[in-house]
Amino acid sequence: MVVNMIGVPLFLGSDRKGVELGPNDLRAHDIEKIIEKYNHTVYDLGNIYVKNVNESQKFAFHKKMKYVNEIVDVANNLAQAVYCSLKGGAFPFVVGGDHSLGLGSVAGAGKYFHELGVVWVDAHGDINTHETTLTGNVHGMPLSAAMGFGFDKLVDLYYEGPKVKMENVFIIGARDLDVDELKFIEKTNLNVWTTDYIKKNGVENTLLEVIQKLKERNLRSLHLSFDIDVLDKALVPGTGTPVDKGLTVEESKAILKCIIGTNLVKSMDIVELNSTLDVDGLTLKTTLDLIDYCFSILK
């Protein structure tokens, strides 16, 4: 498989510095060689440009969303990079950076595939909007915008309208959901399997349900977006919004094996590594291990 690795050194969506170092931290620890050992050909396309903006200007464009103009610029450029990679027959592997970049990845994949499924593995729903956000951080909004909800400049990113149908979205591992996000899930019947649900019913039984939903939708292409904070915070201290009572490494690998094993995953993100918050390199090692595992399965 030909892999186009795309770095996105973005912290503006989380408003917590350090996460922008993720792409280069992983490069420094031989991420390319890790992928190549499974007979993949890797082209490192470098980093998407992120404008340097003064902190005092974070609400310059919108009073309830931080750095939204700059994030839109990054996401547009990323969307084009993902789209061009897919059009060239490659697998876009996007390395973050914070999860606001997910809107760009989904937009690029959505333009290419039209009928796209999105598997969002994350401790958070990322389905807030400018009207419901408690923090103003755009990394809590990319999935709602991809589905067509929220601020028009996010919804219409790269091309006008939704990038993925709501019924083609599958959230796995959520456990830190805001009140308005819970209301949205209940109102729309969004496909969500929380960490509590996984722990209660078992990861294998949960994944059988996920696969059944995928089959019902008759999807042929998936974008997989993996936020490392889906793991328990004891396992990933080096992330900006760690949450306890999370998944184990083994449970996370079971999810990855199941989703990637469908042979439907055509693009992928891994996000929210912040080595400046890490303890003894634990999060970095875990992230590299998960990347290794993914590319051992991808074909």
Secondary structure as UniProt FT lines:
FT   STRAND          2..8
FT   TURN            12..15
FT   TURN            17..18
FT   HELIX           19..21
FT   HELIX           22..28
FT   TURN            29..30
FT   HELIX           31..36
FT   TURN            37..39
FT   STRAND          41..47
FT   HELIX           55..57
FT   TURN            58..59
FT   TURN            63..64
FT   TURN            66..67
FT   HELIX           68..87
FT   TURN            88..89
FT   STRAND          91..96
FT   HELIX           99..101
FT   HELIX           102..113
FT   STRAND          117..121
FT   TURN            130..132
FT   HELIX           138..140
FT   HELIX           142..146
FT   TURN            147..148
FT   HELIX           152..155
FT   HELIX           166..168
FT   STRAND          169..174
FT   HELIX           179..188
FT   STRAND          191..194
FT   HELIX           195..201
FT   HELIX           203..217
FT   STRAND          222..227
FT   HELIX           228..230
FT   TURN            233..235
FT   HELIX           249..260
FT   TURN            261..263
FT   STRAND          265..271
FT   HELIX           275..277
FT   TURN            280..281
FT   HELIX           282..297
//
